[in-house]
Amino acid sequence: QVQLVESGGGLVQAGGSLRLSCTASGSIFSLNTMGWYRQAPEKQRELVATITRLGFTNYADSVKGRFTISRDNAKNTVYLQMNSLKPEDTAVYYCAARAVVTSNLKVMTDYWGQGTQVTVSS
């Protein structure tokens, strides 16, 4: 009902930058908080950053000052600008969104993208 497609991952050297994008599509009535999570090998998935529909943001301590989350409501898209990348940022990055679909207006559901690989070399 809601599809999230990420793009922008890749391999960069430490200190470099990447910009991730995630676009939501489907029978969306309301797209609320969106965010990015990441999962490194043999680690649990962790929150990276979230942003509400009105632009309030929240970041993990490990990325504060380096990453910036933003969104374009007209495009149903959320972005993650990643600067000063470190090897420990290497992970699969997942886009997430909390949404209400037109077929069920009384329920808010979390949706996940398939993930995009970010690899940072030293």
C-alpha positions, 0 to 999 in steps of 0.5 A: 500500500505504501512503497519506499524506495531509497537511492544514493548509497555507495562507497566513499572514502572517510571524510566524504559525503553522500546524499540519500533519498527516499520517495514514498508512493502508493495510496497515501492519505497522510505521510507523517514522521519519516526517518532513516535507520541503519544496520551494520553486520551483526548489529541491531538496527538503530535510529539515525534521524527522524523528521516530522511532517512539520520539520521537527528533527531528531538525531542519534548522538553519533551523527549529530553535526554531520548528518542532516535530514530534510523532506519535501512534502510535495514530493513525498521524499525524505533526504539524508545528507551525510557529511564527514563520513566515518568507517563506523557509518558503514551499514545498510540504511533503511528509510521508514515512514509512518503513514495512513492509507486511504483504505483505512483512515483510522490506522497509522502504520509504519513502512520500510524501504528495502535498504541501500548500502553505504560503505565508508573506507578508511 
